[in-house]
Amino acid sequence: FPYTTLFRSPLILFPFAFVFGGVAQLICGFYAFRARDGVAVAAHGTWGSFWIGWGILQLLIATHVIPAIALGSTNDAFGFWFISLTVITVSAALGAMGRNIAVSLTLWTLAAGSALTAAGFIAGNLGLDRAGGWLFVISAGIAWYTATAMVMEGGFGRTILPLGSYKA
């Protein structure tokens, strides 16, 4: 069906990845720096930069400057992107453990997804890439819950959805 093909196209993906995933998240990282929130600086700064890079990559693929990366292929360079993301995200997850369970769980599943994706690209193993992808989906679900809980807490002035907050 042409509709689904259209939305799998790098031409459609790149502006969303670049602006929504990248620029918006990088701006959050800058504001987090100003608020002295090291966990948010590490997470948003790193992942915002990744999404800007991913958006540019999709633009280059859409304009036929470079070929798409074949699923299940070995790609050490891309694997090393995800190793860097894993290491920084683990650092942020460790810091988030002093904040609450929801932020920590978001970052741990994101780090695990990055680690599996890195291993999949380095080994050329589609199964690892897919497992990493599913962990990214799970992390996104947890992140959605976490963000919703934070927004509701800010709006209502009290906890509506628990974040599992505690004193470190």
C-alpha positions in Angstrom: 0.0 0.0 0.0 1.6 3.3 -1.0 0.6 5.0 2.3 2.8 2.7 4.4 5.6 2.9 1.9 5.5 6.7 2.0 5.9 6.8 5.8 8.8 4.4 5.7 10.6 6.8 3.4 13.8 8.6 4.6 12.3 11.7 2.9 9.5 11.6 5.4 11.6 10.6 8.4 14.4 13.1 8.3 12.6 16.3 9.3 10.9 14.6 12.2 14.1 12.9 13.4 16.1 16.1 12.9 13.7 18.6 14.5 11.5 16.7 16.9 14.0 14.1 18.0 17.1 16.2 17.6 16.8 19.9 17.9 13.9 19.8 20.4 15.7 17.3 22.6 19.0 19.2 22.4 17.2 22.4 23.5 15.9 20.4 26.5 19.5 19.5 27.2 20.6 23.2 27.2 17.8 24.1 29.6 18.7 21.1 31.8 22.3 22.4 31.9 21.0 25.8 33.1 18.9 24.0 35.7 22.0 22.0 36.8 20.4 18.7 36.0 23.3 16.5 35.0 21.1 13.4 34.2 18.9 15.4 31.8 22.0 17.1 30.2 23.6 13.8 29.5 20.5 12.1 28.2 18.9 14.9 26.2 22.2 16.3 24.9 23.5 12.9 23.8 20.2 11.6 22.3 19.4 15.0 20.8 22.7 15.0 19.0 22.1 11.4 17.8 18.7 12.3 16.4 20.2 15.3 14.5 22.8 12.9 13.0 20.1 10.3 12.2 18.0 13.0 10.5 20.9 14.1 8.4 21.6 10.4 7.6 18.0 10.0 6.4 18.3 13.1 4.3 21.5 11.8 2.6 19.8 8.5 2.0 16.6 10.2 0.6 18.7 12.3 -1.8 20.7 9.3 -2.9 24.0 10.7 -1.7 24.6 7.5 0.3 22.9 4.1 0.3 20.7 2.9 3.1 22.3 0.5 5.6 21.1 -3.0 4.8 19.2 -4.7 7.7 21.4 -7.3 9.3 24.6 -6.1 7.7 27.9 -5.5 9.5 28.5 -1.8 10.0 31.3 -1.1 12.6 31.0 2.6 12.2 27.3 2.6 13.1 28.0 0.1 15.9 30.4 2.5 17.4 27.7 5.3 17.3 25.6 3.0 19.5 28.5 2.1 21.8 29.0 5.8 22.6 25.2 6.2 23.2 25.3 3.2 25.5 28.2 4.4 27.6 26.7 7.9 28.1 23.2 6.6 28.7 24.5 4.1 31.3 26.1 7.1 33.1 22.8 9.0 33.0 20.9 5.9 34.2 23.3 5.5 37.2 22.7 9.2 38.1 18.9 8.7 37.7 18.9 6.0 40.3 19.2 8.8 42.8 16.1 10.4 41.5 13.3 8.0 40.8 12.5 4.6 39.4 10.7 5.8 36.2 13.5 8.0 34.9 16.1 5.3 35.8 14.1 2.5 34.1 13.6 4.7 31.0 17.4 5.2 30.7 18.3 1.5 31.6 16.1 0.2 28.8 17.4 2.8 26.4 21.0 1.8 27.3 20.2 -1.9 26.9 18.6 -1.2 23.5 21.7 0.8 22.4 24.0 -2.0 23.6 22.1 -4.7 21.7 21.9 -2.5 18.6 25.7 -1.8 18.8 26.3 -5.5 19.0 24.0 -6.2 16.1 25.7 -3.7 13.8 29.2 -4.9 14.8 28.3 -8.6 14.5 26.0 -8.2 11.5 23.2 -9.9 13.5 19.6 -8.9 12.6 18.3 -10.7 15.7 20.3 -8.4 18.0 19.3 -5.3 16.0 15.6 -6.3 16.4 16.0 -7.1 20.1 17.6 -3.6 20.5 14.7 -2.1 18.5 12.1 -3.7 20.8 14.0 -2.3 23.9 13.8 1.1 22.2 10.0 0.7 21.9 9.8 -0.4 25.5 11.9 2.6 26.6 9.7 4.9 24.6 6.7 3.6 26.4 8.3 4.0 29.8 9.5 7.5 28.8 5.9 8.5 27.7 4.6 7.3 31.1 7.4 9.2 32.9 6.8 12.4 31.0 3.1 12.2 31.5 3.5 11.6 35.2 5.8 14.7 35.5 3.5 16.9 33.5 0.5 15.8 35.6 2.4 16.4 38.8 3.3 19.9 37.6 -0.2 20.6 36.5 -2.0 19.3 39.5 0.6 20.1 42.1 0.6 16.6 43.4 1.4 13.0 42.3 -1.2 11.5 40.0 0.9 8.8 38.4 3.7 7.5 40.6 7.3 7.9 39.5 8.7 5.8 42.3 10.5 8.8 43.8 12.7 8.4 46.8 15.6 10.0 48.6 19.0 8.6 47.6 
